Amino acid sequence: MDALIIGAGVSGLTTGICLAEAGLAVTIRTAVPPENTTSVAAGALWGPVRVGPEDRAVTWAQTSLEVLTKLAAEPGTGVRMASGMEVTRTEPDLPYWSHLLPSMRLCEPGELPPGFAGGWHYTAPLATMPVYLGYLRNRFTQSGGALEVSPVGSLNELAGTATVTVNCAGIGARDLVPDPAVYPVRGQVVIAENPGIEEFFISRDEPEPSTIYMFPHGTEILLGGTVEENDWDLKSRPHTSERIVANALSIEPRLRGARILEHRVGLRPCRPEVRLESEPLGDSVLWHNYGHGGAGISLSWGCAAEIASRITA
Ligand SMILES: Cc1cc2nc3c(=O)[nH]c(=O)nc-3n(C[C@H](O)[C@H](O)[C@H](O)COP(=O)(O)OP(=O)(O)OC[C@H]3O[C@@H](n4cnc5c(N)ncnc54)[C@H](O)[C@@H]3O)c2cc1C
């Protein structure tokens, strides 16, 4: 085995694809299958939010934007280009990454729901995560990669197993490394029947732990959500779901009576900075690729490409 990857969320699968497509023999070991990871709970709209450092994040995000935009043009990937707006209750200030999106513009006052002072409208890749993770998994195995559901007890037990090990353990890195700098930011979302909404909507400056967002995925719509720091609870909370639906209804009356299909919870692997660096592991090399916070999908291709180019250089 040339490369062993720990983790089958979006970071592990994307890194696996980049290494396998570069000709390496790659195995992924994961504690849970892709459909049970944090990644499946994501919205998942491109945008480097809740992640640092800004200079590296914007570079990784740009590469990922290019790849995701291409995937949006291919059938069956679960990615599409979606338009919508992010609004604010205070003076709008365009995000630091807005220059990457040519469609980005400030909203006209008439476009805003009542109670909002401004916002910006743009088009970006949006992934339906259960479909997108399935696409990534298939692409990985079709490139010759193997996926084993088998937790890794410690990094040291892996020394000598592969030439290169890549740690894409998400929040699991906190215990595995161990790295106390990575901490969970819990996100709960509700999947409802989509009454015909086509544009996404985001309001982040709600009283914590709430945010309000809606990401339409064909016949379904993902309603969010929460940002609960250091909360490890993976069970969905009924009163939180009720609040999420009520908040969404206050913006979008078409949701009245929409059937609730599912509840999802994920733990964003937040860290002051993404950890993307290597260190020795016995006679082999260990790469770290974790700590992507609220932007794991948005950075995935950039981080994976950087590791692949360094490993295969
Ligand atoms: C509600 C919500 C909304 C979000 N919205 C967006 C969005 O719109 N856009 C965006 O870009 N991002 C979004 N995010 C963030 C994004 O989901 C994460 O940054 C991303 O999923 C992290 O992916 P990952 O592969 O690094 O980690 P994970 O998906 O958590 O995967 C970690 C993997 O490591 C494995 N693992 C852990 N420990 C071990 C071990 N000891 N042995 C073996 N395997 C192990 C796990 O089993 C799992 O397979 C959102 C997150 C949430 C919760």
Ligand as a Chemical Component Dictionary entry (heavy atoms), coordinates in Angstrom:
data_LIG
# 
_chem_comp.id                   LIG 
_chem_comp.type                 NON-POLYMER 
_chem_comp.pdbx_formal_charge   0 
_chem_comp.three_letter_code    LIG 
# 
loop_
_chem_comp_atom.comp_id 
_chem_comp_atom.atom_id 
_chem_comp_atom.alt_atom_id 
_chem_comp_atom.type_symbol 
_chem_comp_atom.charge 
_chem_comp_atom.model_Cartn_x 
_chem_comp_atom.model_Cartn_y 
_chem_comp_atom.model_Cartn_z 
_chem_comp_atom.pdbx_ordinal 
LIG C1  C1  C 0 -24.779 21.686 9.714  1  
LIG C2  C2  C 0 -23.504 21.830 8.932  2  
LIG C3  C3  C 0 -23.501 22.608 7.777  3  
LIG C4  C4  C 0 -22.329 22.755 7.038  4  
LIG N1  N1  N 0 -22.370 23.462 5.887  5  
LIG C5  C5  C 0 -21.263 23.543 5.112  6  
LIG C6  C6  C 0 -21.297 24.209 3.864  7  
LIG O1  O1  O 0 -22.342 24.734 3.454  8  
LIG N2  N2  N 0 -20.153 24.242 3.125  9  
LIG C7  C7  C 0 -18.989 23.658 3.536  10 
LIG O2  O2  O 0 -17.990 23.717 2.828  11 
LIG N3  N3  N 0 -18.938 23.015 4.730  12 
LIG C8  C8  C 0 -20.033 22.963 5.520  13 
LIG N4  N4  N 0 -19.985 22.336 6.735  14 
LIG C9  C9  C 0 -18.682 21.853 7.244  15 
LIG C10 C10 C 0 -18.313 20.508 6.659  16 
LIG O3  O3  O 0 -19.375 19.626 6.810  17 
LIG C11 C11 C 0 -17.067 19.977 7.378  18 
LIG O4  O4  O 0 -16.026 20.931 7.368  19 
LIG C12 C12 C 0 -16.596 18.736 6.651  20 
LIG O5  O5  O 0 -17.649 17.814 6.552  21 
LIG C13 C13 C 0 -15.406 18.084 7.343  22 
LIG O6  O6  O 0 -15.105 16.962 6.581  23 
LIG P1  P1  P 0 -14.011 15.932 7.044  24 
LIG O7  O7  O 0 -13.936 14.901 5.996  25 
LIG O8  O8  O 0 -12.764 16.662 7.396  26 
LIG O9  O9  O 0 -14.589 15.337 8.406  27 
LIG P2  P2  P 0 -15.800 14.306 8.636  28 
LIG O10 O10 O 0 -16.850 14.412 7.623  29 
LIG O11 O11 O 0 -16.179 14.462 10.064 30 
LIG O12 O12 O 0 -15.103 12.896 8.447  31 
LIG C14 C14 C 0 -14.160 12.446 9.379  32 
LIG C15 C15 C 0 -13.865 11.010 9.053  33 
LIG O13 O13 O 0 -12.826 10.542 9.916  34 
LIG C16 C16 C 0 -13.192 9.284  10.460 35 
LIG N5  N5  N 0 -12.478 9.083  11.716 36 
LIG C17 C17 C 0 -12.408 9.883  12.794 37 
LIG N6  N6  N 0 -11.634 9.305  13.745 38 
LIG C18 C18 C 0 -11.206 8.129  13.239 39 
LIG C19 C19 C 0 -10.392 7.064  13.724 40 
LIG N7  N7  N 0 -9.833  7.100  14.930 41 
LIG N8  N8  N 0 -10.191 5.985  12.930 42 
LIG C20 C20 C 0 -10.737 5.898  11.683 43 
LIG N9  N9  N 0 -11.523 6.888  11.181 44 
LIG C21 C21 C 0 -11.744 7.972  11.950 45 
LIG C22 C22 C 0 -14.702 9.387  10.599 46 
LIG O14 O14 O 0 -15.269 8.106  10.735 47 
LIG C23 C23 C 0 -15.037 10.051 9.279  48 
LIG O15 O15 O 0 -15.071 9.094  8.248  49 
LIG C24 C24 C 0 -21.132 22.139 7.489  50 
LIG C25 C25 C 0 -21.151 21.362 8.639  51 
LIG C26 C26 C 0 -22.327 21.202 9.346  52 
LIG C27 C27 C 0 -22.320 20.338 10.569 53 
# 
loop_
_chem_comp_bond.comp_id 
_chem_comp_bond.atom_id_1 
_chem_comp_bond.atom_id_2 
_chem_comp_bond.value_order 
_chem_comp_bond.pdbx_ordinal 
LIG C1  C2  SING 1  
LIG C2  C3  SING 2  
LIG C2  C26 DOUB 3  
LIG C3  C4  DOUB 4  
LIG C4  N1  SING 5  
LIG C4  C24 SING 6  
LIG N1  C5  DOUB 7  
LIG C5  C6  SING 8  
LIG C5  C8  SING 9  
LIG C6  O1  DOUB 10 
LIG C6  N2  SING 11 
LIG N2  C7  SING 12 
LIG C7  O2  DOUB 13 
LIG C7  N3  SING 14 
LIG N3  C8  DOUB 15 
LIG C8  N4  SING 16 
LIG N4  C9  SING 17 
LIG N4  C24 SING 18 
LIG C9  C10 SING 19 
LIG C10 O3  SING 20 
LIG C10 C11 SING 21 
LIG C11 O4  SING 22 
LIG C11 C12 SING 23 
LIG C12 O5  SING 24 
LIG C12 C13 SING 25 
LIG C13 O6  SING 26 
LIG O6  P1  SING 27 
LIG P1  O7  DOUB 28 
LIG P1  O8  SING 29 
LIG P1  O9  SING 30 
LIG O9  P2  SING 31 
LIG P2  O10 DOUB 32 
LIG P2  O11 SING 33 
LIG P2  O12 SING 34 
LIG O12 C14 SING 35 
LIG C14 C15 SING 36 
LIG C15 O13 SING 37 
LIG C15 C23 SING 38 
LIG O13 C16 SING 39 
LIG C16 N5  SING 40 
LIG C16 C22 SING 41 
LIG N5  C17 SING 42 
LIG N5  C21 SING 43 
LIG C17 N6  DOUB 44 
LIG N6  C18 SING 45 
LIG C18 C19 SING 46 
LIG C18 C21 DOUB 47 
LIG C19 N7  SING 48 
LIG C19 N8  DOUB 49 
LIG N8  C20 SING 50 
LIG C20 N9  DOUB 51 
LIG N9  C21 SING 52 
LIG C22 O14 SING 53 
LIG C22 C23 SING 54 
LIG C23 O15 SING 55 
LIG C24 C25 DOUB 56 
LIG C25 C26 SING 57 
LIG C26 C27 SING 58 
# 
